[in-house]
Amino acid sequence: MQISFNPLAERELKDAAQYYEVESPGLGDAFLGEVNHSCNVIAEYPEAAPLLLGSVRRRLLRRFPYALLYSVRPEAIRILAVMNLNRRPTYWIGRM
């Protein structure tokens, strides 16, 4: 299944990767690798993650305090947020 990112989620992804890269060289790439791994799992098993709100599901990243929030549509999977788990938990709701 195809995965697409909401433009704001794409910005969050880039900002987080950049932050981690500044903190420790190579950590930004590790973050992007973990997001890529999670996207592959989501594409293979789109309904495996628990529902968070309505039809939005949450896949936690293994090594980082982030989650991918996404919805499954008939034609594709849409990543709504690359959510920092230490941030306000409902900031992304307007993206649904």
Buried (B, 14 or more C-beta within 10 A) or exposed (E): EEBBBBEBBEEBBEEBBEEBBEEEEEBBEBBBEBBEEBBEBBEEEBEEBEEBEEEBBBBBBEEBEBBBBBBBEEEEBBBBBBBBEEEEEEEBEEBE
